[in-house]
Amino acid sequence: MATTSRGEAVRPLGVFERIIDFYMRRNPLQFSLVAELDRHVTEAELAAALVKLRRRHPMLGVTVDRTGPAAVYRKADGAIPVTTLADGTPWQAAVAAEQTRPIAPAPDHPPVRALLLPRGGRCAVVLTFAHQIADGVGGLRALLDLVAVLDGQELAPLGVPAALEHLLDRVVTAPDAGEAALPVDAPPAGDAPPAVDAPPPVDDPRMNAAGELVPFSGQLPHVQALALDQELTTRLVERCRRENTSVHAALCAAAATVFHRRGREFVRVLTPMDLRRACGMPDEVVNRFTGARTASEAHEADDFWKLARGTRESLARQRTPGALKTAGAALAEHAPASAEEAEAMMSVATAADIQITNLGVAHPPRQSTDTLTALWGPAQITQMRGEHVLGVVTVGGRLRMTEFTHDPVAGLVGEIAAVLAEACA
């Protein structure tokens, strides 16, 4: 669907953004994040807060114009739409339905929308973002800022974020940039299918076997969600430190272990990595991620912490400055020029047994720590056959997991939690 050139041009889409936009011309690609609040919010309050949020983050006030030779971001005229659902509507049902309603570019509205779910004296707020304007970490920034605005905080406007390849080139090629510029403990968080697939750690043809794209049908995805209690979350963090690995690597190892126990000999895990943390980029609402794949054989599941350490080491190799620069250059050289080419790239880049988008630890504003009781997501489907997209975020000392799929594995999220508990016992 093309848009009409009404608003002022903001900037052209970058290479990473163009890949996503080409892909989205035939395949919806959007994600939702959920904030549970210990207070009542009216639709008018939420709409007013979204106006302020839009002023702070320029990408929440643009649309994608495809009418010219190259797509550009233009200022959108309309407000972020708000829909209030029936009191008591489960957020799981709301975000599942959001995946059945594609966000198409339109000149009057930015590609983001909000749901308000009243719960008596409390509520939940759902923000759903089209992927051309934000990734999971950017969406989380927007949601946390929205909670701050609802609690009365005034937030200063930010500038228009640069395209990723321009910023990445400056950061990686800076005179003082070296391997230390990307610390191995940087949380490999992000959100959605990667715009770049970093080289696998071993030359194994199974690593890059393409997935199968399934035409969008509007079918409701299956949802599984589970929160670790504070005690297990604390034990997991402490044990990961002792084992010289990361919580994210442990999550990857746990998911792989579950699939191996169910009979899969070779398991691939896809990790969207947040480049803000890896490269010291500003915390903005925009796309700032790359993808890394790790893999394991069935016998490796016999030593959980060895598998977790190996996963962490593999991810660290894939986010060194040299690896990022090489991958970015290759992508720019072979940037797709059509939806078909973008689909072919994405079917390789996103192929995995499970994708784990770990947003890390969320830090709400100090005045909102009592208001914000839980976060969930990112919740997403990428239209690949057999995909399992696991969103992870930690707030208030509890790690929460949300899985979306069209091919459910009964009890998958619960088994991942059980493997983590077993490993930390």
C-alpha positions as CSV (number, residue, x, y, z in Angstrom):
1,M,0.0,0.0,0.0
2,A,1.5,3.4,-1.0
3,T,1.1,6.5,0.9
4,T,0.3,10.1,-0.2
5,S,3.1,12.6,0.1
6,R,1.4,15.1,2.5
7,G,3.7,15.7,5.4
8,E,7.1,17.2,5.5
9,A,9.9,14.7,4.7
10,V,11.9,13.7,7.8
11,R,14.6,11.6,6.2
12,P,15.0,8.6,3.8
13,L,14.8,5.1,5.1
14,G,18.2,3.6,5.8
15,V,19.4,0.2,4.4
16,F,18.2,-1.7,7.5
17,E,14.9,0.1,7.5
18,R,14.4,-0.5,3.7
19,I,14.8,-4.2,4.2
20,I,12.0,-4.3,6.8
21,D,9.8,-2.0,4.7
22,F,10.2,-4.1,1.6
23,Y,9.4,-7.2,3.7
24,M,6.4,-5.6,5.2
25,R,4.8,-4.8,1.8
26,R,3.4,-8.4,1.8
27,N,4.2,-9.6,5.3
28,P,2.9,-7.8,8.4
29,L,5.8,-7.2,10.9
30,Q,4.8,-5.5,14.1
31,F,5.2,-6.1,17.8
32,S,3.4,-5.3,21.0
33,L,4.6,-4.4,24.5
34,V,2.4,-4.5,27.6
35,A,2.6,-2.4,30.8
36,E,0.4,-3.4,33.8
37,L,-0.3,-0.4,36.0
38,D,-1.5,-0.2,39.6
39,R,-3.8,2.7,38.8
40,H,-6.8,3.7,36.8
41,V,-6.2,5.5,33.5
42,T,-8.9,7.0,31.3
43,E,-8.8,7.0,27.5
44,A,-8.5,10.8,27.6
45,E,-5.5,10.6,29.9
46,L,-3.8,8.0,27.7
47,A,-4.5,10.0,24.5
48,A,-3.1,13.2,26.1
49,A,0.0,11.3,27.3
50,L,0.5,9.8,23.8
51,V,0.6,13.4,22.3
52,K,3.4,14.2,24.7
53,L,5.2,11.0,23.9
54,R,5.0,11.7,20.2
55,R,6.6,15.1,20.7
56,R,9.5,13.4,22.6
57,H,10.2,10.7,20.0
58,P,10.1,11.8,16.4
59,M,9.7,8.3,15.0
60,L,6.3,8.0,16.7
61,G,5.1,10.9,14.5
62,V,6.1,9.7,11.1
63,T,4.6,7.6,8.4
64,V,6.3,5.8,5.5
65,D,5.9,7.3,2.0
66,R,6.5,4.8,-0.8
67,T,5.4,6.9,-3.7
68,G,8.8,8.1,-4.8
69,P,11.8,6.2,-6.2
70,A,12.9,5.5,-2.6
71,A,10.8,5.3,0.6
72,V,11.0,8.2,3.0
73,Y,9.7,9.0,6.5
74,R,7.2,11.9,6.4
75,K,5.5,13.7,9.3
76,A,2.1,12.1,10.0
77,D,-0.9,14.4,10.6
78,G,-3.0,12.3,13.0
79,A,-2.6,11.3,16.6
80,I,-1.7,7.8,17.8
81,P,-5.0,6.0,17.9
82,V,-6.3,4.6,21.2
83,T,-8.9,1.8,21.7
84,T,-10.4,0.9,25.0
85,L,-11.3,-2.7,25.4
86,A,-13.9,-4.3,27.8
87,D,-13.0,-4.2,31.5
88,G,-11.1,-7.4,32.4
89,T,-9.9,-8.3,28.9
90,P,-6.8,-10.4,29.2
91,W,-3.7,-8.7,27.7
92,Q,-2.8,-12.1,26.1
93,A,-6.0,-12.0,24.0
94,A,-5.4,-8.3,23.1
95,V,-1.9,-8.7,21.9
96,A,-2.8,-11.9,19.9
97,A,-5.5,-10.0,18.1
98,E,-3.0,-7.2,17.4
99,Q,-1.0,-9.6,15.2
100,T,-4.1,-10.2,13.0
101,R,-4.5,-6.4,12.2
102,P,-1.6,-5.3,10.0
103,I,-0.4,-1.7,10.4
104,A,-0.2,-0.3,6.9
105,P,1.4,3.1,6.1
106,A,-1.2,5.9,6.0
107,P,-0.6,9.6,5.7
108,D,-2.9,10.5,8.6
109,H,-1.6,8.3,11.3
110,P,1.9,7.1,12.5
111,P,2.4,3.3,12.4
112,V,1.8,2.8,16.1
113,R,-1.4,2.3,18.1
114,A,-2.4,1.9,21.7
115,L,-4.9,-0.3,23.6
116,L,-6.3,0.5,27.1
117,L,-7.4,-2.5,29.1
118,P,-9.3,-1.4,32.3
119,R,-9.2,-3.7,35.3
120,G,-11.3,-2.1,38.0
121,G,-9.0,0.3,39.8
122,R,-6.0,-0.8,37.7
123,C,-5.3,-1.2,34.0
124,A,-2.9,-2.4,31.3
125,V,-1.6,-0.4,28.3
126,V,-0.6,-2.1,25.1
127,L,1.6,-0.3,22.5
128,T,1.9,-1.9,19.1
129,F,4.6,-0.7,16.7
130,A,5.2,-1.3,13.0
131,H,8.7,-2.5,12.6
132,Q,9.8,0.2,10.2
133,I,10.0,2.8,13.0
134,A,11.2,0.8,16.1
135,D,12.7,-2.3,17.5
136,G,11.9,-3.9,20.9
137,V,14.3,-1.9,22.9
138,G,13.1,1.3,21.3
139,G,9.5,0.2,21.9
140,L,10.4,-0.4,25.6
141,R,11.9,3.1,25.8
142,A,8.6,4.5,24.5
143,L,6.5,2.5,26.9
144,L,8.6,3.5,29.9
145,D,8.4,7.1,28.8
146,L,4.6,6.8,28.5
147,V,4.3,5.5,32.0
148,A,6.5,8.5,33.2
149,V,4.2,10.9,31.4
150,L,1.1,9.3,32.9
151,D,2.7,9.9,36.3
152,G,3.2,13.6,35.6
153,Q,6.8,13.7,34.4
154,E,7.7,16.3,31.7
155,L,10.1,14.8,29.0
156,A,12.1,17.0,26.6
157,P,11.8,16.4,22.9
158,L,14.6,14.4,21.2
159,G,16.1,14.8,17.7
160,V,15.4,12.6,14.6
161,P,17.5,9.5,15.0
162,A,20.0,8.8,12.2
163,A,19.8,5.7,10.0
164,L,21.6,2.8,11.7
165,E,24.3,2.3,9.0
166,H,25.5,5.9,9.3
167,L,25.6,5.8,13.1
168,L,27.2,2.3,13.2
169,D,29.9,3.4,10.7
170,R,30.8,6.3,12.9
171,V,30.9,4.3,16.1
172,V,32.7,1.3,14.8
173,T,35.4,3.3,12.9
174,A,36.0,5.8,15.6
175,P,39.8,6.2,16.3
176,D,39.4,4.9,19.9
177,A,37.1,2.0,19.0
178,G,38.5,-1.4,19.6
179,E,37.3,-4.8,20.9
180,A,36.7,-3.2,24.3
181,A,34.1,-0.9,22.7
182,L,31.7,-3.9,22.7
183,P,31.9,-5.5,26.2
184,V,31.1,-9.1,26.3
185,D,28.7,-8.5,29.2
186,A,26.6,-6.1,27.1
187,P,23.0,-7.6,27.2
188,P,22.3,-9.0,23.8
189,A,18.8,-7.7,23.7
190,G,16.7,-6.4,20.9
191,D,13.4,-7.3,19.3
192,A,12.5,-8.7,16.0
193,P,14.0,-10.4,13.0
194,P,17.5,-9.2,12.4
195,A,18.4,-6.8,9.6
196,V,21.9,-8.4,9.6
197,D,22.8,-12.0,10.2
198,A,26.3,-12.2,11.7
199,P,28.6,-15.0,10.6
200,P,28.1,-18.3,12.4
201,P,30.9,-19.4,14.7
202,V,31.5,-22.5,12.7
203,D,31.3,-23.3,9.0
204,D,28.2,-25.5,9.3
205,P,25.7,-25.5,6.4
206,R,22.9,-26.2,8.8
207,M,23.4,-22.8,10.4
208,N,22.2,-20.9,7.4
209,A,19.5,-23.2,6.0
210,A,16.6,-21.0,5.0
211,G,13.2,-21.1,6.6
212,E,9.8,-21.2,4.9
213,L,7.7,-18.1,4.6
214,V,4.0,-18.6,5.3
215,P,1.6,-16.1,3.6
216,F,-0.3,-13.9,6.1
217,S,-3.7,-15.4,6.9
218,G,-4.9,-13.3,9.9
219,Q,-4.9,-16.4,12.1
220,L,-4.7,-15.8,15.8
221,P,-1.3,-16.9,17.2
222,H,-1.0,-19.0,20.3
223,V,0.3,-17.3,23.4
224,Q,2.2,-18.7,26.4
225,A,3.4,-16.3,29.2
226,L,5.1,-17.0,32.5
227,A,6.9,-14.9,35.1
228,L,9.7,-16.3,37.2
229,D,9.4,-15.4,40.9
230,Q,11.8,-13.0,42.4
231,E,13.7,-15.8,44.2
232,L,14.4,-17.8,41.1
233,T,15.2,-14.6,39.1
234,T,17.8,-13.7,41.7
235,R,19.3,-17.2,41.8
236,L,19.5,-17.2,38.1
237,V,21.4,-13.9,37.9
238,E,23.8,-14.9,40.7
239,R,24.5,-18.3,39.2
240,C,25.1,-16.9,35.8
241,R,27.8,-14.6,37.3
242,R,29.4,-17.5,39.1
243,E,29.4,-19.6,35.9
244,N,30.9,-16.7,33.8
245,T,27.9,-16.4,31.5
246,S,24.9,-14.2,31.0
247,V,21.2,-14.6,31.8
248,H,20.5,-14.3,28.0
249,A,22.9,-17.2,27.2
250,A,21.2,-19.2,30.0
251,L,17.8,-18.6,28.4
252,C,19.2,-19.7,25.0
253,A,20.7,-22.8,26.6
254,A,17.4,-23.6,28.4
255,A,15.4,-23.3,25.2
256,A,17.8,-25.4,23.3
257,T,17.8,-28.0,26.1
258,V,14.0,-28.3,25.9
259,F,14.0,-28.9,22.1
260,H,16.9,-31.4,22.5
261,R,14.9,-33.3,25.1
262,R,12.0,-33.4,22.7
263,G,14.2,-35.1,20.1
264,R,15.8,-32.4,18.0
265,E,19.4,-33.2,17.2
266,F,20.4,-29.7,16.0
267,V,18.9,-26.5,17.5
268,R,19.3,-23.0,16.3
269,V,18.6,-20.0,18.5
270,L,18.2,-16.5,17.0
271,T,19.2,-13.5,19.2
272,P,18.4,-10.0,18.1
273,M,21.2,-7.9,19.7
274,D,20.7,-4.3,20.8
275,L,23.4,-2.1,19.3
276,R,22.6,0.8,21.7
277,R,24.2,-1.2,24.5
278,A,26.8,-2.9,22.4
279,C,28.1,0.3,20.7
280,G,27.1,3.0,23.2
281,M,24.4,4.5,21.0
282,P,21.7,6.8,22.3
283,D,18.6,5.2,23.8
284,E,16.1,6.2,21.1
285,V,12.9,4.9,19.5
286,V,14.2,3.6,16.2
287,N,15.8,0.4,14.8
288,R,19.2,-0.4,16.4
289,F,19.7,-4.1,16.2
290,T,21.5,-6.9,14.4
291,G,21.0,-10.6,14.6
292,A,23.1,-13.5,15.8
293,R,22.5,-17.2,15.6
294,T,23.9,-19.9,17.9
295,A,23.4,-23.6,17.6
296,S,23.9,-26.8,19.6
297,E,24.0,-30.6,19.2
298,A,21.8,-32.8,21.4
299,H,24.8,-34.1,23.4
300,E,25.7,-30.6,24.5
301,A,22.4,-30.4,26.5
302,D,24.0,-32.8,29.0
303,D,26.2,-29.9,30.5
304,F,23.9,-26.9,30.8
305,W,26.4,-24.4,32.1
306,K,29.0,-25.4,29.5
307,L,26.4,-24.8,26.8
308,A,25.5,-21.4,28.3
309,R,29.1,-20.4,28.4
310,G,29.6,-21.5,24.8
311,T,26.5,-19.5,23.7
312,R,27.8,-16.4,25.4
313,E,31.2,-16.7,23.8
314,S,29.6,-17.2,20.4
315,L,27.4,-14.1,20.8
316,A,30.4,-12.1,21.9
317,R,32.3,-13.0,18.8
318,Q,29.4,-12.0,16.6
319,R,29.2,-8.5,18.1
320,T,32.8,-7.5,17.9
321,P,33.4,-4.2,15.9
322,G,35.0,-6.2,13.1
323,A,32.1,-8.6,12.7
324,L,29.5,-5.8,12.9
325,K,31.4,-3.7,10.3
326,T,31.8,-6.6,7.9
327,A,28.1,-7.6,8.2
328,G,26.9,-4.0,7.7
329,A,29.1,-3.5,4.6
330,A,27.8,-6.8,3.1
331,L,24.3,-5.8,3.7
332,A,24.7,-2.4,2.1
333,E,26.3,-4.0,-0.9
334,H,23.5,-6.5,-1.4
335,A,20.6,-4.4,-0.2
336,P,17.3,-5.7,-1.6
337,A,15.4,-3.7,-4.3
338,S,12.1,-5.5,-4.1
339,A,9.7,-7.3,-1.7
340,E,10.8,-10.7,-3.2
341,E,14.5,-10.0,-2.5
342,A,13.7,-8.9,1.0
343,E,11.7,-12.0,1.7
344,A,14.5,-14.2,0.5
345,M,16.9,-12.4,2.8
346,M,14.6,-12.6,5.8
347,S,13.9,-16.3,5.2
348,V,17.6,-16.9,5.8
349,A,18.2,-14.3,8.5
350,T,15.3,-15.3,10.7
351,A,15.4,-19.1,10.3
352,A,15.8,-20.8,13.7
353,D,14.1,-23.2,16.1
354,I,13.4,-20.3,18.4
355,Q,14.0,-16.5,18.5
356,I,14.7,-15.0,21.9
357,T,14.3,-11.2,22.1
358,N,15.6,-10.3,25.5
359,L,15.0,-6.6,26.4
360,G,17.1,-7.0,29.6
361,V,16.3,-5.2,32.8
362,A,13.8,-2.3,32.4
363,H,14.3,0.7,34.7
364,P,11.1,2.7,35.2
365,P,11.4,6.2,36.4
366,R,11.7,6.5,40.2
367,Q,8.3,8.0,40.6
368,S,6.7,5.1,38.6
369,T,8.2,2.1,40.4
370,D,5.0,1.6,42.4
371,T,2.8,2.3,39.4
372,L,4.4,-0.1,37.0
373,T,3.7,-3.6,38.3
374,A,4.7,-5.8,35.2
375,L,6.0,-5.7,31.7
376,W,5.4,-8.3,29.0
377,G,6.8,-8.8,25.5
378,P,7.8,-8.0,22.9
379,A,5.0,-10.1,21.4
380,Q,5.4,-10.8,17.7
381,I,5.0,-13.1,14.7
382,T,7.3,-12.9,11.6
383,Q,5.3,-15.2,9.3
384,M,7.9,-18.0,9.2
385,R,6.7,-21.6,9.4
386,G,7.4,-23.3,12.8
387,E,8.7,-20.2,14.4
388,H,8.7,-19.6,18.2
389,V,9.2,-16.0,19.2
390,L,10.0,-15.6,22.8
391,G,10.0,-12.1,24.3
392,V,11.8,-11.6,27.6
393,V,11.9,-8.5,29.9
394,T,12.8,-8.1,33.6
395,V,11.3,-5.5,35.9
396,G,10.7,-5.4,39.6
397,G,13.1,-8.3,40.1
398,R,11.0,-10.8,38.0
399,L,11.9,-12.1,34.6
400,R,8.9,-12.5,32.4
401,M,8.6,-14.6,29.2
402,T,6.0,-14.3,26.4
403,E,5.9,-16.8,23.5
404,F,4.0,-16.3,20.2
405,T,3.7,-19.1,17.6
406,H,1.4,-20.6,15.0
407,D,2.9,-24.1,15.8
408,P,2.5,-24.5,19.5
409,V,4.6,-26.8,21.6
410,A,2.6,-27.5,24.7
411,G,4.3,-26.3,27.9
412,L,7.3,-24.9,26.1
413,V,7.7,-21.8,28.3
414,G,7.0,-23.7,31.4
415,E,9.7,-26.2,30.5
416,I,12.2,-23.4,29.8
417,A,11.5,-22.1,33.3
418,A,11.9,-25.6,34.7
419,V,15.3,-26.1,33.1
420,L,16.5,-22.8,34.5
421,A,15.3,-23.8,38.0
422,E,16.9,-27.1,37.7
423,A,20.2,-25.5,36.6
424,C,20.1,-23.1,39.5
425,A,19.1,-25.6,42.1
